[in-house]
Amino acid sequence: MVGGRPLFVLFGSSIVQYSFSNGGWGAVLADIYARKADILLRGYTGWNTRRAVQVMDKVFPKDSAVQPSLVIVYFGGNDSIAAHSSGLGPHVPLDEYIANMRKIAEHLKSLSEKTRVIFLSCPPLNEEMLRKSTSSIAILSEIVRTNETCRLYSDACVALCKEMELKVVDLWHAMQKREDWMTACFTDGLHLSEEGSNVVVEEILKVLKEAEWEPCLHWKAMPTEFAEDSPFDLVSSSGDATVNPSEWTVHRRIPWD
């Protein structure tokens, strides 16, 4: 890690991998924390909790000299896909999903006393949009996802986090607070549009602001890197001083709190 800045890791499936694309929530967080922390992407399209448990020691080795300050975890959308008759595929039964998420949480909590964890639960689906978007992918067998199954896995994730006293963003309910969520929040009925990602960012920032963590990981509470005044900054209109731009946020379309 360059410069010893706090490290935030995003760990999960395609909802995480694609979070740096098309105004995604990972890219937004990287912008918000540009002078605060490093955002590291560890998202893998198609992955479920079985794959996550297989590799979590490699992604998060306990003997690493640097441990993350925050890990944001999303798994469940692929686990909730209906089982394939062959026994292959990403489906994971609900009980096993819960057990795997528990293993992930326990591993992350063991990394260091300062490593904080936020889980994201399954968001809802636009089933009709999703059917249209996946029907053209000839190389895949039929993928059966339902909004109701996503709700079951979301509720299980939220319940587990409550039991383990973990922070969680209930995306299934948060997305549906928008009346136009079915059309506004997705690119294909499953993956998040810029508007859908904005919901994720808002909810994550809310958790970070309200969490009684020491140190606080909300961006406004964290020190700004190289915030000191410099004679090499832009010159003020008076011409006799410089202006420190280290806290400027005027470039952001959304004034994140």
Secondary structure, 3 states (H helix, E strand, C coil): CHHHCCEEEEEECHHHHHHHCCCCHHHHHHHHCCCCCEEEEEECCCCCHHHHHHHHHHHCCCCCCCCCCEEEEECCCCCCCCCCCCCCCCCCCHHHHHHHHHHHHHHHHCCCCCCEEEEECCCCCCHHHHHHHHCCCCCCCCCCCCHHHHHHHHHHHHHHHHHHCCEEECHHHHHCCCCCHHHHCECCCCCECHHHHHHHHHHHHHHHHHCCCCCCCCHHHCCCCCCCCCCCCEECCCCCCEECCCCCCCCCCCCCC
